[in-house]
Amino acid sequence: MLSGALCEQGQDDLRQDAVMQQVFSMCSMLLQRNTDTRKRKLNIRRYKVVPFSQRSGVLEWCSGTMPIGEFLADPNKGAHRRFRPQDWTSLSCRKKMTEASDKLQAYNEVCKNFRPVFRYFCMERFLDPAVWMEKRLAYTHSVATSSIVGYIVGLGDRHIQNILIDEQSAELVHIDLGVAFEQGKILPTPETVPFRLSRDIVDGMGITGVEGVFRRCCEKTMEVMRSSQEALLTIVEVLLYDPLFDWTMNPLKAFYLQHDEQQELNATLSSTMGGDDIDNQRKSSDSQSFNKVAERVLLRLQEKLKGVEEGTVLSVGGQVNLLIQQAMDPKNLSRLFPGWQAWV
């Protein structure tokens, strides 16, 4: 039984969310089987999805959660407005990044005028020091686990409205899983980071940041994923070739993801290109071409699970270190689509 449910009919393909929840369940099961990760309570928060068609279905309501964007960047009651009222607003930062020709210089300027405040989430809600420490630890564990698993499956579109935080446990819940298997890299503005590790996300971990607990949990999660590569490759291969599951990027989907401010044009496109057209897209495309794309996805997944990054085989620690560096590199963050809000 679902404690709360939401019937949805709209742009998103709920079948992709349902498939990704299956992958997350598999990863959580693998983490539970390992002594080290079970002891640390490393897990991925999931929600139930029952798709009826490509455009409709039922989702479990994630009770007691809120988008991190609502807590951080709400123009009226967001933490940035309350704790650093002298800083630029998130809207001003977005305008600056959109209009800038030198993205890196603009990003560095934005960072100087928009400081992280996510530490206050736990400080506001958990006044007892022991409880505060427990919840901050749970948050750090959650970020580490979801980051590594998200990287393995190539999960993209991790903007601040697609990540929820539980107000009781401080764990993260990732929603809207429509961009996976590194399809974010072929968007009009390609995604350049392996997972979201922006300054506010790191700020919530406390004074040690990505060192200590976070790094160790990332390494433990990666160890489990790499030691279970046969099981992961098997389930992903089945899903990639599922004829009912369209995970590939198409022009309408890319437009919807990165041009949401142009509502009028979006509505026009939606009305002229119906769900049946999208459903038939794969059927009308060259099946050999699709198979090659799926083979490349599987090959890249295999490389990740063997520690191959940029043509070099790395240890678990080396691979995790490289991913953290890539996720926090200002050069990578400055090149992201402004709607991703890399400065938050």
Order of alpha helices (4+ residues) and beta strands (2+ residues): beta-alpha-alpha-beta-beta-beta-alpha-alpha-alpha-alpha-alpha-alpha-beta-beta-alpha-alpha-alpha-alpha-alpha-alpha-alpha-alpha-beta-beta-alpha-alpha
